[in-house]
């Protein structure tokens, strides 16, 4: 059973995150990509993972990410 998926350093954007919707309960490494916004419709997908690493992404700390930040 897969428990760790490393997609770091792949220039992924927020549109790319939907492609991981079939993974559940994994450690998802999305570090060092180009993810700046987490759309609200992706939060249920992301909440199914055990851990997600978003470090070194240019995440906006604005109202566009309010659902993710809260």
PDB file with SEQRES, HELIX, SHEET and CRYST1 records, atoms N, CA, C and O in Angstrom:
SEQRES   1 A   70  UNK UNK UNK UNK UNK UNK UNK UNK UNK UNK UNK UNK UNK          
SEQRES   2 A   70  UNK UNK UNK UNK UNK UNK UNK UNK UNK UNK UNK UNK UNK          
SEQRES   3 A   70  UNK UNK UNK UNK UNK UNK UNK UNK UNK UNK UNK UNK UNK          
SEQRES   4 A   70  UNK UNK UNK UNK UNK UNK UNK UNK UNK UNK UNK UNK UNK          
SEQRES   5 A   70  UNK UNK UNK UNK UNK UNK UNK UNK UNK UNK UNK UNK UNK          
SEQRES   6 A   70  UNK UNK UNK UNK UNK                                          
HELIX    1 AA1 UNK A   14  UNK A   20  5                                   7    
HELIX    2 AA2 UNK A   40  UNK A   42  5                                   3    
HELIX    3 AA3 UNK A   43  UNK A   46  1                                   4    
HELIX    4 AA4 UNK A   63  UNK A   65  5                                   3    
HELIX    5 AA5 UNK A   66  UNK A   69  1                                   4    
SHEET    1 AA1 3 UNK A   4  UNK A   6  0                                        
SHEET    2 AA1 3 UNK A  27  UNK A  29  1                                        
SHEET    3 AA1 3 UNK A  51  UNK A  53  1                                        
CRYST1    1.000    1.000    1.000  90.00  90.00  90.00 P 1           1          
ATOM      1  N   UNK A   1       0.843  -1.187   0.000  1.00  0.00           N  
ATOM      2  CA  UNK A   1       0.000   0.000   0.000  1.00  0.00           C  
ATOM      3  C   UNK A   1       0.878   1.236   0.000  1.00  0.00           C  
ATOM      4  O   UNK A   1       1.814   1.336   0.793  1.00  0.00           O  
ATOM      5  N   UNK A   2       0.585   2.172  -0.878  1.00  0.00           N  
ATOM      6  CA  UNK A   2       1.362   3.399  -0.978  1.00  0.00           C  
ATOM      7  C   UNK A   2       1.048   4.304   0.211  1.00  0.00           C  
ATOM      8  O   UNK A   2      -0.118   4.537   0.531  1.00  0.00           O  
ATOM      9  N   UNK A   3       2.086   4.806   0.856  1.00  0.00           N  
ATOM     10  CA  UNK A   3       1.866   5.673   2.009  1.00  0.00           C  
ATOM     11  C   UNK A   3       2.525   7.036   1.860  1.00  0.00           C  
ATOM     12  O   UNK A   3       2.282   7.925   2.676  1.00  0.00           O  
ATOM     13  N   UNK A   4       3.350   7.220   0.842  1.00  0.00           N  
ATOM     14  CA  UNK A   4       4.104   8.458   0.673  1.00  0.00           C  
ATOM     15  C   UNK A   4       4.183   8.779  -0.820  1.00  0.00           C  
ATOM     16  O   UNK A   4       4.628   7.948  -1.611  1.00  0.00           O  
ATOM     17  N   UNK A   5       3.756   9.974  -1.203  1.00  0.00           N  
ATOM     18  CA  UNK A   5       3.860  10.418  -2.592  1.00  0.00           C  
ATOM     19  C   UNK A   5       4.624  11.734  -2.593  1.00  0.00           C  
ATOM     20  O   UNK A   5       4.200  12.705  -1.967  1.00  0.00           O  
ATOM     21  N   UNK A   6       5.738  11.765  -3.288  1.00  0.00           N  
ATOM     22  CA  UNK A   6       6.592  12.952  -3.345  1.00  0.00           C  
ATOM     23  C   UNK A   6       6.450  13.611  -4.714  1.00  0.00           C  
ATOM     24  O   UNK A   6       6.962  13.113  -5.716  1.00  0.00           O  
ATOM     25  N   UNK A   7       5.749  14.734  -4.735  1.00  0.00           N  
ATOM     26  CA  UNK A   7       5.566  15.508  -5.961  1.00  0.00           C  
ATOM     27  C   UNK A   7       6.261  16.861  -5.853  1.00  0.00           C  
ATOM     28  O   UNK A   7       5.876  17.817  -6.526  1.00  0.00           O  
ATOM     29  N   UNK A   8       7.267  16.937  -5.020  1.00  0.00           N  
ATOM     30  CA  UNK A   8       7.977  18.201  -4.830  1.00  0.00           C  
ATOM     31  C   UNK A   8       8.807  18.543  -6.064  1.00  0.00           C  
ATOM     32  O   UNK A   8       9.193  17.667  -6.839  1.00  0.00           O  
ATOM     33  N   UNK A   9       9.070  19.834  -6.225  1.00  0.00           N  
ATOM     34  CA  UNK A   9       9.916  20.344  -7.313  1.00  0.00           C  
ATOM     35  C   UNK A   9       9.396  19.955  -8.694  1.00  0.00           C  
ATOM     36  O   UNK A   9      10.170  19.531  -9.552  1.00  0.00           O  
ATOM     37  N   UNK A  10       8.083  20.096  -8.911  1.00  0.00           N  
ATOM     38  CA  UNK A  10       7.497  19.750 -10.209  1.00  0.00           C  
ATOM     39  C   UNK A  10       6.741  20.903 -10.863  1.00  0.00           C  
ATOM     40  O   UNK A  10       6.039  20.688 -11.851  1.00  0.00           O  
ATOM     41  N   UNK A  11       6.866  22.095 -10.345  1.00  0.00           N  
ATOM     42  CA  UNK A  11       6.165  23.271 -10.882  1.00  0.00           C  
ATOM     43  C   UNK A  11       4.655  23.078 -10.925  1.00  0.00           C  
ATOM     44  O   UNK A  11       3.988  23.599 -11.819  1.00  0.00           O  
ATOM     45  N   UNK A  12       4.116  22.338  -9.972  1.00  0.00           N  
ATOM     46  CA  UNK A  12       2.677  22.125  -9.909  1.00  0.00           C  
ATOM     47  C   UNK A  12       1.971  23.409  -9.484  1.00  0.00           C  
ATOM     48  O   UNK A  12       2.529  24.217  -8.742  1.00  0.00           O  
ATOM     49  N   UNK A  13       0.756  23.589  -9.955  1.00  0.00           N  
ATOM     50  CA  UNK A  13      -0.068  24.739  -9.583  1.00  0.00           C  
ATOM     51  C   UNK A  13      -1.316  24.235  -8.866  1.00  0.00           C  
ATOM     52  O   UNK A  13      -1.495  23.030  -8.694  1.00  0.00           O  
ATOM     53  N   UNK A  14      -2.170  25.153  -8.451  1.00  0.00           N  
ATOM     54  CA  UNK A  14      -3.397  24.745  -7.760  1.00  0.00           C  
ATOM     55  C   UNK A  14      -4.263  23.861  -8.648  1.00  0.00           C  
ATOM     56  O   UNK A  14      -4.993  23.012  -8.138  1.00  0.00           O  
ATOM     57  N   UNK A  15      -4.199  24.037  -9.952  1.00  0.00           N  
ATOM     58  CA  UNK A  15      -4.973  23.195 -10.865  1.00  0.00           C  
ATOM     59  C   UNK A  15      -4.477  21.751 -10.876  1.00  0.00           C  
ATOM     60  O   UNK A  15      -5.237  20.844 -11.214  1.00  0.00           O  
ATOM     61  N   UNK A  16      -3.240  21.527 -10.518  1.00  0.00           N  
ATOM     62  CA  UNK A  16      -2.659  20.187 -10.511  1.00  0.00           C  
ATOM     63  C   UNK A  16      -3.081  19.360  -9.294  1.00  0.00           C  
ATOM     64  O   UNK A  16      -3.008  18.131  -9.328  1.00  0.00           O  
ATOM     65  N   UNK A  17      -3.515  20.013  -8.236  1.00  0.00           N  
ATOM     66  CA  UNK A  17      -3.823  19.309  -6.987  1.00  0.00           C  
ATOM     67  C   UNK A  17      -4.989  18.342  -7.155  1.00  0.00           C  
ATOM     68  O   UNK A  17      -5.018  17.296  -6.506  1.00  0.00           O  
ATOM     69  N   UNK A  18      -5.939  18.670  -8.005  1.00  0.00           N  
ATOM     70  CA  UNK A  18      -7.106  17.806  -8.199  1.00  0.00           C  
ATOM     71  C   UNK A  18      -6.712  16.414  -8.675  1.00  0.00           C  
ATOM     72  O   UNK A  18      -7.463  15.459  -8.475  1.00  0.00           O  
ATOM     73  N   UNK A  19      -5.568  16.288  -9.289  1.00  0.00           N  
ATOM     74  CA  UNK A  19      -5.125  14.989  -9.804  1.00  0.00           C  
ATOM     75  C   UNK A  19      -4.767  13.996  -8.699  1.00  0.00           C  
ATOM     76  O   UNK A  19      -4.602  12.808  -8.977  1.00  0.00           O  
ATOM     77  N   UNK A  20      -4.644  14.450  -7.468  1.00  0.00           N  
ATOM     78  CA  UNK A  20      -4.321  13.540  -6.361  1.00  0.00           C  
ATOM     79  C   UNK A  20      -5.567  13.093  -5.598  1.00  0.00           C  
ATOM     80  O   UNK A  20      -5.459  12.538  -4.505  1.00  0.00           O  
ATOM     81  N   UNK A  21      -6.742  13.332  -6.168  1.00  0.00           N  
ATOM     82  CA  UNK A  21      -7.986  13.042  -5.459  1.00  0.00           C  
ATOM     83  C   UNK A  21      -8.185  11.551  -5.182  1.00  0.00           C  
ATOM     84  O   UNK A  21      -8.933  11.199  -4.269  1.00  0.00           O  
ATOM     85  N   UNK A  22      -7.548  10.681  -5.929  1.00  0.00           N  
ATOM     86  CA  UNK A  22      -7.710   9.239  -5.693  1.00  0.00           C  
ATOM     87  C   UNK A  22      -6.831   8.720  -4.561  1.00  0.00           C  
ATOM     88  O   UNK A  22      -6.992   7.576  -4.135  1.00  0.00           O  
ATOM     89  N   UNK A  23      -5.908   9.536  -4.068  1.00  0.00           N  
ATOM     90  CA  UNK A  23      -5.086   9.139  -2.921  1.00  0.00           C  
ATOM     91  C   UNK A  23      -5.825   9.469  -1.632  1.00  0.00           C  
ATOM     92  O   UNK A  23      -6.476  10.508  -1.525  1.00  0.00           O  
ATOM     93  N   UNK A  24      -5.721   8.579  -0.662  1.00  0.00           N  
ATOM     94  CA  UNK A  24      -6.352   8.822   0.639  1.00  0.00           C  
ATOM     95  C   UNK A  24      -5.432   8.324   1.748  1.00  0.00           C  
ATOM     96  O   UNK A  24      -4.877   7.228   1.661  1.00  0.00           O  
ATOM     97  N   UNK A  25      -5.276   9.133   2.786  1.00  0.00           N  
ATOM     98  CA  UNK A  25      -4.516   8.725   3.955  1.00  0.00           C  
ATOM     99  C   UNK A  25      -3.024   8.609   3.750  1.00  0.00           C  
ATOM    100  O   UNK A  25      -2.369   7.804   4.413  1.00  0.00           O  
ATOM    101  N   UNK A  26      -2.470   9.402   2.836  1.00  0.00           N  
ATOM    102  CA  UNK A  26      -1.034   9.304   2.556  1.00  0.00           C  
ATOM    103  C   UNK A  26      -0.309  10.557   3.047  1.00  0.00           C  
ATOM    104  O   UNK A  26      -0.930  11.555   3.415  1.00  0.00           O  
ATOM    105  N   UNK A  27       1.010  10.475   3.040  1.00  0.00           N  
ATOM    106  CA  UNK A  27       1.854  11.653   3.225  1.00  0.00           C  
ATOM    107  C   UNK A  27       2.081  12.208   1.828  1.00  0.00           C  
ATOM    108  O   UNK A  27       2.719  11.563   0.996  1.00  0.00           O  
ATOM    109  N   UNK A  28       1.566  13.395   1.572  1.00  0.00           N  
ATOM    110  CA  UNK A  28       1.637  14.017   0.256  1.00  0.00           C  
ATOM    111  C   UNK A  28       2.609  15.185   0.306  1.00  0.00           C  
ATOM    112  O   UNK A  28       2.355  16.185   0.978  1.00  0.00           O  
ATOM    113  N   UNK A  29       3.715  15.059  -0.402  1.00  0.00           N  
ATOM    114  CA  UNK A  29       4.727  16.106  -0.414  1.00  0.00           C  
ATOM    115  C   UNK A  29       4.544  16.956  -1.670  1.00  0.00           C  
ATOM    116  O   UNK A  29       4.854  16.523  -2.780  1.00  0.00           O  
ATOM    117  N   UNK A  30       4.037  18.167  -1.474  1.00  0.00           N  
ATOM    118  CA  UNK A  30       3.853  19.118  -2.564  1.00  0.00           C  
ATOM    119  C   UNK A  30       4.788  20.313  -2.413  1.00  0.00           C  
ATOM    120  O   UNK A  30       4.502  21.392  -2.932  1.00  0.00           O  
ATOM    121  N   UNK A  31       5.882  20.135  -1.720  1.00  0.00           N  
ATOM    122  CA  UNK A  31       6.824  21.219  -1.434  1.00  0.00           C  
ATOM    123  C   UNK A  31       7.491  21.727  -2.711  1.00  0.00           C  
ATOM    124  O   UNK A  31       7.664  20.994  -3.684  1.00  0.00           O  
ATOM    125  N   UNK A  32       7.858  23.001  -2.671  1.00  0.00           N  
ATOM    126  CA  UNK A  32       8.647  23.647  -3.721  1.00  0.00           C  
ATOM    127  C   UNK A  32       8.004  23.526  -5.098  1.00  0.00           C  
ATOM    128  O   UNK A  32       8.654  23.144  -6.071  1.00  0.00           O  
ATOM    129  N   UNK A  33       6.739  23.852  -5.162  1.00  0.00           N  
ATOM    130  CA  UNK A  33       6.034  23.922  -6.436  1.00  0.00           C  
ATOM    131  C   UNK A  33       5.595  25.364  -6.660  1.00  0.00           C  
ATOM    132  O   UNK A  33       6.205  26.285  -6.118  1.00  0.00           O  
ATOM    133  N   UNK A  34       4.566  25.568  -7.436  1.00  0.00           N  
ATOM    134  CA  UNK A  34       4.063  26.915  -7.733  1.00  0.00           C  
ATOM    135  C   UNK A  34       2.615  27.079  -7.277  1.00  0.00           C  
ATOM    136  O   UNK A  34       1.813  27.739  -7.937  1.00  0.00           O  
ATOM    137  N   UNK A  35       2.298  26.471  -6.142  1.00  0.00           N  
ATOM    138  CA  UNK A  35       0.934  26.510  -5.617  1.00  0.00           C  
ATOM    139  C   UNK A  35       0.754  27.795  -4.823  1.00  0.00           C  
ATOM    140  O   UNK A  35       1.426  28.012  -3.814  1.00  0.00           O  
ATOM    141  N   UNK A  36      -0.168  28.655  -5.292  1.00  0.00           N  
ATOM    142  CA  UNK A  36      -0.377  29.920  -4.590  1.00  0.00           C  
ATOM    143  C   UNK A  36      -1.773  30.030  -3.976  1.00  0.00           C  
ATOM    144  O   UNK A  36      -1.982  30.801  -3.039  1.00  0.00           O  
ATOM    145  N   UNK A  37      -2.721  29.264  -4.500  1.00  0.00           N  
ATOM    146  CA  UNK A  37      -4.089  29.297  -3.991  1.00  0.00           C  
ATOM    147  C   UNK A  37      -4.585  27.865  -3.815  1.00  0.00           C  
ATOM    148  O   UNK A  37      -4.312  26.998  -4.645  1.00  0.00           O  
ATOM    149  N   UNK A  38      -5.314  27.625  -2.730  1.00  0.00           N  
ATOM    150  CA  UNK A  38      -5.973  26.338  -2.503  1.00  0.00           C  
ATOM    151  C   UNK A  38      -7.469  26.595  -2.678  1.00  0.00           C  
ATOM    152  O   UNK A  38      -8.114  27.123  -1.772  1.00  0.00           O  
ATOM    153  N   UNK A  39      -8.031  26.227  -3.840  1.00  0.00           N  
ATOM    154  CA  UNK A  39      -9.460  26.473  -4.069  1.00  0.00           C  
ATOM    155  C   UNK A  39     -10.328  25.717  -3.061  1.00  0.00           C  
ATOM    156  O   UNK A  39     -10.009  24.585  -2.698  1.00  0.00           O  
ATOM    157  N   UNK A  40     -11.415  26.331  -2.609  1.00  0.00           N  
ATOM    158  CA  UNK A  40     -12.286  25.691  -1.600  1.00  0.00           C  
ATOM    159  C   UNK A  40     -12.793  24.309  -2.012  1.00  0.00           C  
ATOM    160  O   UNK A  40     -12.968  23.443  -1.155  1.00  0.00           O  
ATOM    161  N   UNK A  41     -13.031  24.084  -3.300  1.00  0.00           N  
ATOM    162  CA  UNK A  41     -13.549  22.782  -3.718  1.00  0.00           C  
ATOM    163  C   UNK A  41     -12.515  21.661  -3.576  1.00  0.00           C  
ATOM    164  O   UNK A  41     -12.872  20.486  -3.660  1.00  0.00           O  
ATOM    165  N   UNK A  42     -11.242  22.004  -3.364  1.00  0.00           N  
ATOM    166  CA  UNK A  42     -10.203  20.991  -3.179  1.00  0.00           C  
ATOM    167  C   UNK A  42      -9.977  20.635  -1.708  1.00  0.00           C  
ATOM    168  O   UNK A  42      -9.293  19.655  -1.414  1.00  0.00           O  
ATOM    169  N   UNK A  43     -10.532  21.403  -0.792  1.00  0.00           N  
ATOM    170  CA  UNK A  43     -10.322  21.131   0.629  1.00  0.00           C  
ATOM    171  C   UNK A  43     -10.795  19.740   1.051  1.00  0.00           C  
ATOM    172  O   UNK A  43     -10.097  19.095   1.834  1.00  0.00           O  
ATOM    173  N   UNK A  44     -11.939  19.241   0.578  1.00  0.00           N  
ATOM    174  CA  UNK A  44     -12.325  17.867   0.958  1.00  0.00           C  
ATOM    175  C   UNK A  44     -11.314  16.813   0.477  1.00  0.00           C  
ATOM    176  O   UNK A  44     -11.067  15.825   1.169  1.00  0.00           O  
ATOM    177  N   UNK A  45     -10.741  17.029  -0.693  1.00  0.00           N  
ATOM    178  CA  UNK A  45      -9.722  16.100  -1.217  1.00  0.00           C  
ATOM    179  C   UNK A  45      -8.482  16.134  -0.337  1.00  0.00           C  
ATOM    180  O   UNK A  45      -7.947  15.090   0.037  1.00  0.00           O  
ATOM    181  N   UNK A  46      -8.034  17.329  -0.010  1.00  0.00           N  
ATOM    182  CA  UNK A  46      -6.813  17.473   0.788  1.00  0.00           C  
ATOM    183  C   UNK A  46      -7.009  16.980   2.218  1.00  0.00           C  
ATOM    184  O   UNK A  46      -6.069  16.473   2.830  1.00  0.00           O  
ATOM    185  N   UNK A  47      -8.210  17.120   2.755  1.00  0.00           N  
ATOM    186  CA  UNK A  47      -8.452  16.710   4.136  1.00  0.00           C  
ATOM    187  C   UNK A  47      -8.421  15.191   4.311  1.00  0.00           C  
ATOM    188  O   UNK A  47      -8.395  14.707   5.442  1.00  0.00           O  
ATOM    189  N   UNK A  48      -8.422  14.442   3.227  1.00  0.00           N  
ATOM    190  CA  UNK A  48      -8.372  12.982   3.291  1.00  0.00           C  
ATOM    191  C   UNK A  48      -6.942  12.451   3.418  1.00  0.00           C  
ATOM    192  O   UNK A  48      -6.739  11.246   3.572  1.00  0.00           O  
ATOM    193  N   UNK A  49      -5.962  13.337   3.356  1.00  0.00           N  
ATOM    194  CA  UNK A  49      -4.562  12.917   3.458  1.00  0.00           C  
ATOM    195  C   UNK A  49      -4.108  12.966   4.911  1.00  0.00           C  
ATOM    196  O   UNK A  49      -4.631  13.749   5.705  1.00  0.00           O  
ATOM    197  N   UNK A  50      -3.133  12.127   5.257  1.00  0.00           N  
ATOM    198  CA  UNK A  50      -2.640  12.134   6.634  1.00  0.00           C  
ATOM    199  C   UNK A  50      -1.771  13.357   6.896  1.00  0.00           C  
ATOM    200  O   UNK A  50      -1.863  13.967   7.961  1.00  0.00           O  
ATOM    201  N   UNK A  51      -0.930  13.720   5.934  1.00  0.00           N  
ATOM    202  CA  UNK A  51      -0.051  14.882   6.057  1.00  0.00           C  
ATOM    203  C   UNK A  51       0.184  15.454   4.666  1.00  0.00           C  
ATOM    204  O   UNK A  51       0.332  14.713   3.694  1.00  0.00           O  
ATOM    205  N   UNK A  52       0.216  16.775   4.583  1.00  0.00           N  
ATOM    206  CA  UNK A  52       0.526  17.442   3.314  1.00  0.00           C  
ATOM    207  C   UNK A  52       1.597  18.476   3.583  1.00  0.00           C  
ATOM    208  O   UNK A  52       1.469  19.299   4.490  1.00  0.00           O  
ATOM    209  N   UNK A  53       2.652  18.430   2.794  1.00  0.00           N  
ATOM    210  CA  UNK A  53       3.740  19.387   2.917  1.00  0.00           C  
ATOM    211  C   UNK A  53       3.608  20.422   1.798  1.00  0.00           C  
ATOM    212  O   UNK A  53       3.805  20.109   0.624  1.00  0.00           O  
ATOM    213  N   UNK A  54       3.272  21.666   2.181  1.00  0.00           N  
ATOM    214  CA  UNK A  54       3.170  22.770   1.230  1.00  0.00           C  
ATOM    215  C   UNK A  54       4.341  23.740   1.365  1.00  0.00           C  
ATOM    216  O   UNK A  54       4.274  24.849   0.834  1.00  0.00           O  
ATOM    217  N   UNK A  55       5.388  23.364   2.043  1.00  0.00           N  
ATOM    218  CA  UNK A  55       6.492  24.299   2.277  1.00  0.00           C  
ATOM    219  C   UNK A  55       7.116  24.753   0.958  1.00  0.00           C  
ATOM    220  O   UNK A  55       7.122  24.023  -0.034  1.00  0.00           O  
ATOM    221  N   UNK A  56       7.628  25.951   0.976  1.00  0.00           N  
ATOM    222  CA  UNK A  56       8.322  26.551  -0.167  1.00  0.00           C  
ATOM    223  C   UNK A  56       7.437  26.697  -1.400  1.00  0.00           C  
ATOM    224  O   UNK A  56       7.914  26.595  -2.530  1.00  0.00           O  
ATOM    225  N   UNK A  57       6.146  26.935  -1.178  1.00  0.00           N  
ATOM    226  CA  UNK A  57       5.218  27.313  -2.230  1.00  0.00           C  
ATOM    227  C   UNK A  57       4.845  28.776  -1.988  1.00  0.00           C  
ATOM    228  O   UNK A  57       4.834  29.227  -0.842  1.00  0.00           O  
ATOM    229  N   UNK A  58       4.543  29.514  -3.042  1.00  0.00           N  
ATOM    230  CA  UNK A  58       4.176  30.937  -2.870  1.00  0.00           C  
ATOM    231  C   UNK A  58       2.709  31.114  -2.480  1.00  0.00           C  
ATOM    232  O   UNK A  58       1.970  31.829  -3.157  1.00  0.00           O  
ATOM    233  N   UNK A  59       2.284  30.467  -1.391  1.00  0.00           N  
ATOM    234  CA  UNK A  59       0.890  30.553  -0.959  1.00  0.00           C  
ATOM    235  C   UNK A  59       0.508  31.991  -0.609  1.00  0.00           C  
ATOM    236  O   UNK A  59       1.204  32.669   0.146  1.00  0.00           O  
ATOM    237  N   UNK A  60      -0.600  32.434  -1.170  1.00  0.00           N  
ATOM    238  CA  UNK A  60      -1.116  33.769  -0.869  1.00  0.00           C  
ATOM    239  C   UNK A  60      -1.718  33.792   0.529  1.00  0.00           C  
ATOM    240  O   UNK A  60      -2.481  32.897   0.895  1.00  0.00           O  
ATOM    241  N   UNK A  61      -1.384  34.790   1.292  1.00  0.00           N  
ATOM    242  CA  UNK A  61      -2.011  34.983   2.607  1.00  0.00           C  
ATOM    243  C   UNK A  61      -3.051  36.087   2.460  1.00  0.00           C  
ATOM    244  O   UNK A  61      -2.973  37.130   3.109  1.00  0.00           O  
ATOM    245  N   UNK A  62      -4.015  35.833   1.599  1.00  0.00           N  
ATOM    246  CA  UNK A  62      -5.058  36.807   1.303  1.00  0.00           C  
ATOM    247  C   UNK A  62      -6.418  36.137   1.433  1.00  0.00           C  
ATOM    248  O   UNK A  62      -6.518  34.962   1.786  1.00  0.00           O  
ATOM    249  N   UNK A  63      -7.442  36.890   1.148  1.00  0.00           N  
ATOM    250  CA  UNK A  63      -8.806  36.355   1.213  1.00  0.00           C  
ATOM    251  C   UNK A  63      -9.026  35.225   0.210  1.00  0.00           C  
ATOM    252  O   UNK A  63      -9.962  34.444   0.382  1.00  0.00           O  
ATOM    253  N   UNK A  64      -8.208  35.111  -0.816  1.00  0.00           N  
ATOM    254  CA  UNK A  64      -8.370  34.041  -1.795  1.00  0.00           C  
ATOM    255  C   UNK A  64      -8.112  32.671  -1.158  1.00  0.00           C  
ATOM    256  O   UNK A  64      -8.571  31.652  -1.675  1.00  0.00           O  
ATOM    257  N   UNK A  65      -7.387  32.644  -0.051  1.00  0.00           N  
ATOM    258  CA  UNK A  65      -7.096  31.407   0.654  1.00  0.00           C  
ATOM    259  C   UNK A  65      -7.773  31.310   2.015  1.00  0.00           C  
ATOM    260  O   UNK A  65      -7.369  30.496   2.846  1.00  0.00           O  
ATOM    261  N   UNK A  66      -8.778  32.113   2.252  1.00  0.00           N  
ATOM    262  CA  UNK A  66      -9.386  32.178   3.583  1.00  0.00           C  
ATOM    263  C   UNK A  66      -9.928  30.825   4.041  1.00  0.00           C  
ATOM    264  O   UNK A  66      -9.809  30.490   5.220  1.00  0.00           O  
ATOM    265  N   UNK A  67     -10.512  30.049   3.148  1.00  0.00           N  
ATOM    266  CA  UNK A  67     -11.056  28.733   3.529  1.00  0.00           C  
ATOM    267  C   UNK A  67      -9.939  27.769   3.905  1.00  0.00           C  
ATOM    268  O   UNK A  67     -10.091  26.969   4.828  1.00  0.00           O  
ATOM    269  N   UNK A  68      -8.835  27.842   3.205  1.00  0.00           N  
ATOM    270  CA  UNK A  68      -7.687  26.982   3.511  1.00  0.00           C  
ATOM    271  C   UNK A  68      -7.035  27.393   4.825  1.00  0.00           C  
ATOM    272  O   UNK A  68      -6.697  26.544   5.649  1.00  0.00           O  
ATOM    273  N   UNK A  69      -6.862  28.686   5.016  1.00  0.00           N  
ATOM    274  CA  UNK A  69      -6.175  29.180   6.203  1.00  0.00           C  
ATOM    275  C   UNK A  69      -6.973  28.956   7.486  1.00  0.00           C  
ATOM    276  O   UNK A  69      -6.397  28.779   8.560  1.00  0.00           O  
ATOM    277  N   UNK A  70      -8.295  28.964   7.370  1.00  0.00           N  
ATOM    278  CA  UNK A  70      -9.097  28.757   8.566  1.00  0.00           C  
ATOM    279  C   UNK A  70      -9.380  27.291   8.757  1.00  0.00           C  
ATOM    280  O   UNK A  70     -10.048  26.910   9.718  1.00  0.00           O  
TER     281      UNK A  70                                                      
END                                                                             
